[in-house]
Amino acid sequence: MTVTRIDLATRVEIEDFYYREAELLDERRWEEWLDLFAPELEYFAPLRVTRKSPASDIVEELGHFDDTKASLGLRVKRLRTDVAWAEDPPSHTRRLITNLRAEPAGDGTVTVRTNMLLYRSRGDMGAFDLIVGERQDLLRRGETGDEAASADGWLIAKRRIIIDQSSLGTKNLGVLL
Amino acid sequence: MAMTISESKVYSVYMSRYDVQGRLELAERIRKTVHPERGEIPLFVYSDPDVYALELERLFGQTWLFVAHLSEIPNPGSFVVRAMGEESVIVGRGDDTVVRVFLNACRHRGMKLACEDFGETNMWRCPYHGFTYGSKGDFLGTFMGAPFERAAYPRGLDRAALHLVEARTEVYKGMVFATWAKEGPSLEEFLGNVRWYLDLIIGRAEMEVVGTPERWVVPTNWRLPSENFTADAYHTATAHSFLSRLGMVQGADFGRDGYHVDPGGGHGLGVGVHFDGESYFPPELRGEYAEHLSEAQLTTLARLKNMHGNVFPNMSFLIPNFIEVEGRRVSGAMIRVWQPAGPNRTQVWSWHLVERDAPDWWKKLGRRMYTQTFSSSGMFDQDDTENWEAQTRVSDAALYRSDDFVLHYGMGLDLAPLPAGTFPGPGNVYDGKFSEAAGRTYYRVWLDHVLQEKKR
């Protein structure tokens, strides 16, 4: 079996892209984060369920997120008001993005799967939630005409987040994935 | 010297259900402090573990509870796993197509029969010792077969005694409800006046559940969100004020225009109306609505911009406020169950439903609208969870106060309902959504349940 690999330089470039993305989210620089997405973005987090094998445990018909770039923009605008109670005061968050698997997907695009561990702590008593899952992204190079191509040239055209819980253990998804 | 009621609370957190003295003291404290008709509710009832124990027995063990929508179990053998109170139940359609609800527990050792969320099967086989049950709950035998079973039980098994524990089950407009009460009101009697309003959301057309219910766990008592949907239109202007900040709604009257309804029975709702003359619902569906609804219901639907409500004790329903998504005005149909999971923990079950024969745009944008506004990531929903968690934490502490902290449930106390015939729907209807009348009735019905001595 031949495995098509991306070259090392591209891989490093993509890793840097994800580290920067995590930094923007953890530092709540949401407007800069939005710039990493292509205008045609599909952003979806399907539901998970508990099923007996070999049935699929992913429900495609409904999601925890089902967004476009415009609706993510609305979420960001809301977060910037002084009445976004669920995240103001904000959670302490730290996103660990690992296990990067990148494959060329034609026309200069790359599919990238990464594991995400999102630590979220709110309030006192040392409590925290973990939101863990896999991101499945389609990256493409920014083009002239794209509203805001990112500095290092990559844009996320599709994001699918597979969260590893049938029943979420965090009280809301006020944080972005 | 005898302890006062509140002193005794300190020692009775882990009160056994057989501690008769503790129960009497708790009943006395509730009787002395909960005054729904005066709009006085003490904070401690929000999360008291002893109150919660009473609720599991006398509320969740007695009333009708929503468990599933028929579209989730379309075929003979389809089943979903749900909960009534904290008890796991199987909601299944038998091979005779009849819908039944069973305690999800093997009669042999109490092991769960169904360990998945849903599926299709012609029998349930316990994964522990292989005791096997048909889709009508009848005991069929053990997995190993008759010779093996005879060796283990030479005198035979009493098959009738091994029938699954079955709840009384009835269906209203596709909504499956079950109760452990062997006697008592029928489902239609229990729902009463709220049926007229429920029809607007789940009876207006052939509805279906999209995907599966979404679930998440919130550190709140189950009653706080239930009450919120029953009688709290007032919180919108503060808790969800991002709407007006971002110009998504116009006017300072947001949240007030419409009617507050106390239909009786502990149910409650608010109907938000607009004055645009033309219905917000899709023209493609109006023919089907007309077949399903009365003239009076159709008139109400044509003016409707949102509707929130709760079926006692913990099933909420919502037609979300119409908003524009991708250039079109959309709403939907949402059902919630606030599943108790301890005095200060609730599992949210959230169903998004849509008209089965709706145009594609309404289905697609309605689904997006649900997810962006009222799912676990919903821009409305997330702020509510913040409030309910903090209230629950404050209530935990209030348990041990010697003077009770009394909450204010007095909004609309001096308002009279509209004269009969002013509004087309039944029940006590108040002009404007700012009233807590149904919230007070909720606590009256709640009180009658938790204080009743169990009939034996």
HADDOCK unambig.tbl for C-alpha pairs under 7 A between the chains (distance, minus, plus):
assign (segid A and resid 47 and name CA) (segid B and resid 214 and name CA) 6.80 0.50 0.50
assign (segid A and resid 49 and name CA) (segid B and resid 117 and name CA) 6.59 0.50 0.50
assign (segid A and resid 50 and name CA) (segid B and resid 116 and name CA) 5.21 0.50 0.50
assign (segid A and resid 50 and name CA) (segid B and resid 117 and name CA) 5.37 0.50 0.50
assign (segid A and resid 51 and name CA) (segid B and resid 116 and name CA) 4.86 0.50 0.50
assign (segid A and resid 51 and name CA) (segid B and resid 117 and name CA) 6.11 0.50 0.50
assign (segid A and resid 51 and name CA) (segid B and resid 118 and name CA) 6.91 0.50 0.50
assign (segid A and resid 52 and name CA) (segid B and resid 116 and name CA) 6.20 0.50 0.50
assign (segid A and resid 59 and name CA) (segid B and resid 211 and name CA) 6.29 0.50 0.50
assign (segid A and resid 61 and name CA) (segid B and resid 210 and name CA) 6.26 0.50 0.50
assign (segid A and resid 61 and name CA) (segid B and resid 211 and name CA) 4.72 0.50 0.50
assign (segid A and resid 62 and name CA) (segid B and resid 210 and name CA) 6.58 0.50 0.50
assign (segid A and resid 62 and name CA) (segid B and resid 211 and name CA) 5.43 0.50 0.50
assign (segid A and resid 63 and name CA) (segid B and resid 371 and name CA) 6.69 0.50 0.50
assign (segid A and resid 64 and name CA) (segid B and resid 371 and name CA) 6.21 0.50 0.50
assign (segid A and resid 64 and name CA) (segid B and resid 375 and name CA) 6.24 0.50 0.50
assign (segid A and resid 64 and name CA) (segid B and resid 376 and name CA) 6.03 0.50 0.50
assign (segid A and resid 64 and name CA) (segid B and resid 377 and name CA) 6.11 0.50 0.50
assign (segid A and resid 65 and name CA) (segid B and resid 371 and name CA) 5.89 0.50 0.50
assign (segid A and resid 65 and name CA) (segid B and resid 372 and name CA) 6.87 0.50 0.50
assign (segid A and resid 65 and name CA) (segid B and resid 377 and name CA) 6.52 0.50 0.50
assign (segid A and resid 66 and name CA) (segid B and resid 368 and name CA) 5.63 0.50 0.50
assign (segid A and resid 66 and name CA) (segid B and resid 371 and name CA) 6.05 0.50 0.50
assign (segid A and resid 66 and name CA) (segid B and resid 372 and name CA) 6.92 0.50 0.50
assign (segid A and resid 67 and name CA) (segid B and resid 368 and name CA) 6.93 0.50 0.50
assign (segid A and resid 78 and name CA) (segid B and resid 242 and name CA) 6.19 0.50 0.50
assign (segid A and resid 81 and name CA) (segid B and resid 242 and name CA) 6.82 0.50 0.50
assign (segid A and resid 83 and name CA) (segid B and resid 241 and name CA) 6.61 0.50 0.50
assign (segid A and resid 83 and name CA) (segid B and resid 242 and name CA) 6.04 0.50 0.50
assign (segid A and resid 84 and name CA) (segid B and resid 242 and name CA) 6.98 0.50 0.50
assign (segid A and resid 85 and name CA) (segid B and resid 383 and name CA) 5.38 0.50 0.50
assign (segid A and resid 86 and name CA) (segid B and resid 382 and name CA) 5.63 0.50 0.50
assign (segid A and resid 86 and name CA) (segid B and resid 383 and name CA) 4.66 0.50 0.50
assign (segid A and resid 86 and name CA) (segid B and resid 386 and name CA) 5.65 0.50 0.50
assign (segid A and resid 167 and name CA) (segid B and resid 215 and name CA) 4.71 0.50 0.50
assign (segid A and resid 167 and name CA) (segid B and resid 216 and name CA) 4.72 0.50 0.50
assign (segid A and resid 167 and name CA) (segid B and resid 217 and name CA) 6.87 0.50 0.50
assign (segid A and resid 168 and name CA) (segid B and resid 215 and name CA) 6.35 0.50 0.50
assign (segid A and resid 168 and name CA) (segid B and resid 216 and name CA) 4.23 0.50 0.50
assign (segid A and resid 168 and name CA) (segid B and resid 217 and name CA) 6.11 0.50 0.50
assign (segid A and resid 169 and name CA) (segid B and resid 216 and name CA) 6.08 0.50 0.50
assign (segid A and resid 169 and name CA) (segid B and resid 217 and name CA) 5.43 0.50 0.50
assign (segid A and resid 170 and name CA) (segid B and resid 217 and name CA) 6.47 0.50 0.50
assign (segid A and resid 171 and name CA) (segid B and resid 216 and name CA) 6.69 0.50 0.50
assign (segid A and resid 171 and name CA) (segid B and resid 217 and name CA) 5.73 0.50 0.50
assign (segid A and resid 171 and name CA) (segid B and resid 218 and name CA) 4.54 0.50 0.50
assign (segid A and resid 171 and name CA) (segid B and resid 385 and name CA) 6.56 0.50 0.50
assign (segid A and resid 172 and name CA) (segid B and resid 376 and name CA) 5.03 0.50 0.50
assign (segid A and resid 172 and name CA) (segid B and resid 377 and name CA) 5.86 0.50 0.50
assign (segid A and resid 172 and name CA) (segid B and resid 382 and name CA) 5.34 0.50 0.50
assign (segid A and resid 173 and name CA) (segid B and resid 376 and name CA) 5.59 0.50 0.50
assign (segid A and resid 173 and name CA) (segid B and resid 377 and name CA) 4.28 0.50 0.50
assign (segid A and resid 174 and name CA) (segid B and resid 377 and name CA) 5.81 0.50 0.50
assign (segid A and resid 174 and name CA) (segid B and resid 382 and name CA) 6.18 0.50 0.50
